[in-house]
């Protein structure tokens, strides 16, 4: 077994943070090993699994993402007895995290490596999932929570609409450069890149869809700001990749970095069909979920807004990566292109969002 001092030296040699030293100083826990884990799409965070000298295992997170509400909220929910939510380990000074090198360093108990997205959910897991969200949504919001929680004002979409327009300008510039190249001008680098060429083709083929989402999400936001907004504690990103299975019938809901005071539709979109083209949530799974969640009347306008905003986010971030020849390697850009294709596919979230707009009479045409 590797000693703490040797382990920390090895981390420094690999250019990583001296996590073991910090955790010993901040939390009073001696780690004998630190392992990398699959941290998903969150590039703002580094996630590790640490094993202490007494055998206890911890999830280590060192992040600039989200806000301190991402630790305050699960701590409160755990204290409130919400099942399936684990609070953070407190520092020796009693805090929920420590600032280290400009990032928040936090620990939680290592809960499970069995991710719900892998497809092993039972009917009882779905009911437990519904129960966790229902109890989280029902926890009262006091002044302490209100002070740290972001508050829904229907502006979530604005950064993604702006980013879509930036990507569109980049593609328009490439199209113009292609026309000039046909007349003998030098080719810009992107024109010779097959991934960029594929993205241009995908974007052109879906331009009506993308334009409708960017236009109508603005209309929805404006209308919703003029209506009463029920706000509950929302996880903000409760997809199946943030759900861990516990035994045959219980779950853990992790990664509360996007927690926000918002209408419950923000969270419920993740089970009303789902947001991942490769992990759709069918009617049977939805029925099991709402057995655990309980009855609720879904507002179709709020659901449409959240689907549009999420679709634009999931579309534009990877699209920008495909166009960034210098910032990402070819494999990362190829993976990003696959995500774009998935979002725009017949089972993708952009298509699901279009369906919501059509049900509201905001768009017409386009086959499902």
C-alpha positions as CSV (number, residue, x, y, z in Angstrom):
1,X,0.0,0.0,0.0
2,X,1.4,3.4,-1.0
3,X,2.2,5.9,1.7
4,X,0.6,9.3,1.8
5,X,3.9,11.1,1.2
6,X,4.8,8.9,-1.7
7,X,1.3,9.2,-3.2
8,X,1.3,13.0,-3.0
9,X,4.7,13.1,-4.7
10,X,3.4,10.9,-7.5
11,X,0.5,13.2,-8.0
12,X,2.9,16.2,-8.3
13,X,5.0,14.4,-10.8
14,X,1.9,14.0,-13.0
15,X,1.1,17.7,-12.7
16,X,-2.0,17.0,-10.4
17,X,-3.0,18.8,-7.3
18,X,-1.6,17.5,-4.0
19,X,-5.0,16.3,-3.0
20,X,-3.9,13.9,-0.3
21,X,-2.0,16.7,1.5
22,X,-5.0,19.0,1.3
23,X,-7.5,16.4,2.5
24,X,-5.3,15.5,5.5
25,X,-5.0,19.2,6.4
26,X,-8.6,20.2,5.7
27,X,-10.6,17.1,6.7
28,X,-8.2,15.2,9.0
29,X,-8.4,12.1,6.8
30,X,-5.4,10.1,5.7
31,X,-5.8,8.7,2.2
32,X,-3.7,5.8,1.1
33,X,-4.8,5.9,-2.5
34,X,-6.6,8.2,-5.0
35,X,-8.1,6.8,-8.2
36,X,-9.5,8.6,-11.2
37,X,-13.1,8.0,-12.0
38,X,-15.3,8.8,-15.0
39,X,-16.5,12.3,-14.3
40,X,-18.8,12.7,-17.3
41,X,-19.1,15.9,-19.3
42,X,-18.3,18.3,-16.4
43,X,-14.9,19.8,-17.4
44,X,-15.1,22.3,-14.5
45,X,-14.6,19.5,-12.0
46,X,-12.0,16.9,-11.2
47,X,-13.5,13.8,-9.5
48,X,-11.5,11.1,-7.7
49,X,-12.1,8.2,-5.4
50,X,-10.0,8.1,-2.3
51,X,-9.5,5.2,0.1
52,X,-8.5,6.1,3.7
53,X,-6.2,4.3,6.0
54,X,-9.2,2.8,7.9
55,X,-10.7,1.5,4.6
56,X,-13.4,4.2,4.3
57,X,-13.9,5.4,0.7
58,X,-14.7,8.9,-0.4
59,X,-15.7,10.8,-3.5
60,X,-13.3,13.8,-3.9
61,X,-14.5,16.8,-5.9
62,X,-12.3,19.8,-6.8
63,X,-14.3,22.1,-8.9
64,X,-15.1,25.6,-10.1
65,X,-18.6,24.6,-11.4
66,X,-21.9,25.5,-9.9
67,X,-22.1,27.4,-6.6
68,X,-21.8,26.7,-2.9
69,X,-25.5,25.8,-3.0
70,X,-24.3,22.5,-4.6
71,X,-23.0,21.5,-1.1
72,X,-25.4,23.5,1.1
73,X,-28.5,21.9,-0.4
74,X,-27.6,18.2,-0.2
75,X,-26.3,18.9,3.4
76,X,-29.7,20.4,4.2
77,X,-31.7,17.6,2.5
78,X,-29.6,14.9,4.2
79,X,-30.2,16.6,7.6
80,X,-33.9,16.8,6.7
81,X,-34.0,13.0,6.2
82,X,-34.5,13.0,2.4
83,X,-33.6,9.4,1.4
84,X,-31.1,9.0,-1.4
85,X,-29.2,12.2,-0.7
86,X,-25.8,12.2,1.0
87,X,-24.4,15.3,2.6
88,X,-20.8,16.3,2.4
89,X,-18.1,15.5,4.9
90,X,-17.4,18.5,7.1
91,X,-13.9,20.0,7.3
92,X,-12.1,20.1,10.6
93,X,-13.2,23.7,10.9
94,X,-16.9,22.6,10.4
95,X,-17.2,23.8,6.8
96,X,-18.7,22.0,3.8
97,X,-15.6,22.6,1.7
98,X,-12.3,24.3,1.5
99,X,-11.0,26.7,-1.2
100,X,-7.9,25.3,-2.8
101,X,-6.1,26.9,-5.7
102,X,-9.3,28.8,-6.7
103,X,-11.5,25.7,-6.5
104,X,-13.8,24.2,-4.0
105,X,-12.5,20.9,-2.5
106,X,-15.1,18.7,-1.0
107,X,-15.6,15.1,0.2
108,X,-18.7,12.9,0.3
109,X,-18.9,9.2,1.2
110,X,-18.3,7.0,-1.8
111,X,-21.8,5.6,-2.4
112,X,-21.8,3.3,-5.4
113,X,-20.3,2.6,-8.7
114,X,-23.5,1.3,-10.2
115,X,-24.8,4.1,-12.5
116,X,-28.5,4.0,-13.4
117,X,-27.6,5.0,-17.0
118,X,-26.1,1.5,-17.5
119,X,-29.6,0.1,-17.7
120,X,-30.1,-2.0,-14.6
121,X,-33.0,0.0,-13.0
122,X,-35.9,-2.0,-11.6
123,X,-39.4,-0.7,-11.1
124,X,-38.5,-0.1,-7.5
125,X,-35.5,2.0,-8.5
126,X,-37.8,4.2,-10.6
127,X,-40.2,4.6,-7.7
128,X,-37.3,5.5,-5.4
129,X,-36.0,8.0,-7.9
130,X,-39.5,9.6,-8.0
131,X,-39.6,9.6,-4.2
132,X,-36.2,11.3,-3.8
133,X,-37.2,14.2,-6.1
134,X,-40.6,14.5,-4.5
135,X,-39.1,14.9,-1.1
136,X,-36.4,17.3,-2.3
137,X,-39.1,19.4,-4.0
138,X,-41.1,19.5,-0.7
139,X,-38.4,20.7,1.6
140,X,-39.1,24.2,2.9
141,X,-36.8,27.0,1.7
142,X,-35.7,29.1,4.6
143,X,-33.7,32.3,4.6
144,X,-30.3,30.4,4.6
145,X,-31.2,28.4,1.6
146,X,-32.8,31.3,-0.3
147,X,-29.5,33.3,0.2
148,X,-27.4,30.7,-1.6
149,X,-29.7,29.2,-4.1
150,X,-29.9,30.7,-7.6
151,X,-33.5,31.7,-8.5
152,X,-35.2,30.9,-11.8
153,X,-36.0,34.0,-13.7
154,X,-36.3,32.3,-17.2
155,X,-33.0,33.5,-18.4
156,X,-31.3,30.1,-18.4
157,X,-31.5,30.0,-22.2
158,X,-29.9,33.4,-23.0
159,X,-26.2,32.2,-23.0
160,X,-27.1,29.3,-25.2
161,X,-29.1,31.4,-27.7
162,X,-26.0,33.7,-27.9
163,X,-23.7,30.7,-28.4
164,X,-25.9,29.3,-31.1
165,X,-25.6,32.6,-33.0
166,X,-21.9,32.5,-32.6
167,X,-21.7,29.0,-34.0
168,X,-24.0,30.1,-36.9
169,X,-21.7,33.0,-37.7
170,X,-18.7,30.6,-37.7
171,X,-20.5,28.2,-40.1
172,X,-21.6,31.2,-42.3
173,X,-18.0,32.3,-42.5
174,X,-16.9,28.9,-43.5
175,X,-19.6,28.8,-46.2
176,X,-18.4,32.1,-47.5
177,X,-14.8,30.9,-47.4
178,X,-15.8,27.8,-49.4
179,X,-17.3,30.0,-52.1
180,X,-14.1,32.0,-52.3
181,X,-12.0,28.8,-52.3
182,X,-14.0,27.7,-55.3
183,X,-12.7,30.8,-57.1
184,X,-9.1,29.9,-56.2
185,X,-8.6,31.5,-52.8
186,X,-6.7,29.6,-50.1
187,X,-8.7,27.2,-48.0
188,X,-9.1,28.0,-44.3
189,X,-8.1,25.1,-42.1
190,X,-11.7,24.2,-41.2
191,X,-12.7,23.5,-44.8
192,X,-10.2,20.6,-45.0
193,X,-11.4,19.1,-41.8
194,X,-13.9,16.3,-42.2
195,X,-15.5,16.8,-38.8
196,X,-16.1,20.5,-39.5
197,X,-17.6,19.5,-42.9
198,X,-19.9,17.0,-41.2
199,X,-21.0,19.6,-38.7
200,X,-21.8,22.1,-41.4
201,X,-23.9,19.5,-43.2
202,X,-25.8,18.6,-40.0
203,X,-26.3,22.2,-39.1
204,X,-27.6,23.2,-42.5
205,X,-30.0,20.2,-42.6
206,X,-31.4,21.2,-39.2
207,X,-31.4,25.0,-39.6
208,X,-35.2,25.3,-39.5
209,X,-35.3,23.3,-36.2
210,X,-32.4,25.2,-34.6
211,X,-33.9,28.6,-35.6
212,X,-37.3,27.7,-34.3
213,X,-35.8,26.6,-30.9
214,X,-33.8,29.8,-30.5
215,X,-36.7,32.0,-31.5
216,X,-39.5,30.3,-29.6
217,X,-37.5,29.8,-26.4
218,X,-37.3,33.6,-26.2
219,X,-41.1,33.9,-26.6
220,X,-41.7,31.3,-23.9
221,X,-39.3,33.0,-21.5
222,X,-41.0,36.4,-22.0
223,X,-44.5,34.9,-21.4
224,X,-43.4,32.9,-18.4
225,X,-41.9,35.9,-16.7
226,X,-45.4,37.5,-16.7
227,X,-46.9,34.4,-14.9
228,X,-46.6,33.2,-11.3
229,X,-43.7,30.9,-10.9
230,X,-43.8,28.1,-8.3
231,X,-40.3,27.5,-7.0
232,X,-39.0,24.4,-5.3
233,X,-35.6,23.1,-4.6
234,X,-34.6,21.5,-7.9
235,X,-31.6,19.3,-8.5
236,X,-31.3,20.9,-12.0
237,X,-29.6,18.0,-13.7
238,X,-31.1,14.7,-12.4
239,X,-30.4,12.6,-15.5
240,X,-29.6,8.9,-15.1
241,X,-25.9,9.5,-15.1
242,X,-26.3,11.3,-11.8
243,X,-28.3,8.5,-10.3
244,X,-26.6,5.6,-8.5
245,X,-28.3,2.4,-7.6
246,X,-28.3,1.1,-4.0
247,X,-29.4,-2.5,-3.7
248,X,-32.5,-3.7,-5.5
249,X,-34.8,-0.9,-4.7
250,X,-33.0,2.3,-3.6
251,X,-31.1,5.1,-5.3
252,X,-28.6,7.9,-4.6
253,X,-29.0,11.3,-6.4
254,X,-25.6,12.9,-6.7
255,X,-23.9,16.1,-8.1
256,X,-26.1,19.0,-6.9
257,X,-23.9,21.6,-8.6
258,X,-26.8,22.9,-10.7
259,X,-29.4,23.1,-7.9
260,X,-31.8,26.0,-8.2
261,X,-35.1,27.4,-7.0
262,X,-37.3,26.6,-10.0
263,X,-40.6,25.1,-11.1
264,X,-40.6,21.3,-10.7
265,X,-40.8,20.9,-14.5
266,X,-37.0,21.7,-14.6
267,X,-36.3,18.4,-13.0
268,X,-39.3,16.4,-14.4
269,X,-38.2,17.0,-18.0
270,X,-35.6,14.4,-17.3
271,X,-38.2,11.7,-16.9
272,X,-40.9,13.0,-19.3
273,X,-39.2,11.3,-22.2
274,X,-35.7,12.1,-20.9
275,X,-33.0,14.4,-22.3
276,X,-30.5,11.8,-23.6
277,X,-31.2,10.4,-27.1
278,X,-29.5,7.1,-26.0
279,X,-31.4,6.8,-22.7
280,X,-35.0,7.5,-23.4
281,X,-37.6,7.2,-20.7
282,X,-40.6,5.3,-21.8
283,X,-44.2,5.3,-20.6
284,X,-43.7,2.4,-18.3
285,X,-40.7,3.9,-16.6
286,X,-42.6,7.2,-16.3
287,X,-45.5,5.4,-14.6
288,X,-43.1,3.8,-12.1
289,X,-41.4,7.2,-11.4
290,X,-44.7,9.0,-10.7
291,X,-45.8,6.2,-8.5
292,X,-43.0,7.4,-6.3
293,X,-43.3,11.1,-7.0
294,X,-47.0,11.4,-6.7
295,X,-49.6,13.3,-8.8
296,X,-48.7,16.6,-10.3
297,X,-50.1,18.8,-13.1
298,X,-47.4,19.5,-15.6
299,X,-47.4,23.0,-17.1
300,X,-46.7,22.5,-20.9
301,X,-45.2,25.9,-21.4
302,X,-42.7,25.5,-18.6
303,X,-41.8,22.0,-19.9
304,X,-41.4,23.3,-23.4
305,X,-39.1,26.1,-22.2
306,X,-36.9,23.7,-20.3
307,X,-36.7,21.3,-23.2
308,X,-35.7,24.1,-25.6
309,X,-33.1,25.5,-23.2
310,X,-31.6,22.1,-22.6
311,X,-31.6,21.2,-26.2
312,X,-29.8,24.4,-27.2
313,X,-27.2,23.8,-24.4
314,X,-26.6,20.2,-25.4
315,X,-26.3,21.2,-29.1
316,X,-24.2,24.3,-29.0
317,X,-21.5,23.3,-26.5
318,X,-20.3,20.3,-28.6
319,X,-20.8,22.1,-31.9
320,X,-18.4,24.8,-30.7
321,X,-15.9,22.1,-29.8
322,X,-16.1,20.6,-33.3
323,X,-15.2,23.9,-34.7
324,X,-12.3,24.5,-32.3
325,X,-9.4,22.8,-34.1
326,X,-6.8,24.0,-31.7
327,X,-8.6,23.6,-28.4
328,X,-9.6,19.9,-28.6
329,X,-8.0,16.8,-30.1
330,X,-9.6,14.8,-32.9
331,X,-11.2,12.2,-30.7
332,X,-12.8,14.8,-28.4
333,X,-14.1,16.6,-31.5
334,X,-15.4,13.4,-33.0
335,X,-17.3,12.6,-29.7
336,X,-18.7,16.1,-29.8
337,X,-20.0,15.7,-33.3
338,X,-21.7,12.4,-32.2
339,X,-23.5,14.4,-29.5
340,X,-24.7,17.0,-32.0
341,X,-26.0,14.3,-34.2
342,X,-27.8,12.7,-31.3
343,X,-29.5,15.9,-30.1
344,X,-30.7,16.5,-33.7
345,X,-31.8,12.9,-34.3
346,X,-35.4,11.8,-34.4
347,X,-35.1,10.6,-30.7
348,X,-33.0,13.6,-29.7
349,X,-34.0,16.4,-27.3
350,X,-34.2,19.0,-30.1
351,X,-36.9,16.9,-31.7
352,X,-38.6,16.4,-28.4
353,X,-38.5,20.2,-27.8
354,X,-40.0,20.8,-31.2
355,X,-42.8,18.5,-30.3
356,X,-43.5,20.5,-27.2
357,X,-43.6,23.7,-29.2
358,X,-46.0,22.1,-31.8
359,X,-48.4,21.0,-29.0
360,X,-48.5,24.6,-27.9
361,X,-49.2,25.8,-31.4
362,X,-45.9,27.7,-31.7
363,X,-44.6,25.8,-34.7
364,X,-46.1,23.7,-37.5
365,X,-45.0,21.0,-39.8
366,X,-41.9,18.8,-39.4
367,X,-42.6,15.1,-38.9
368,X,-41.8,13.6,-35.5
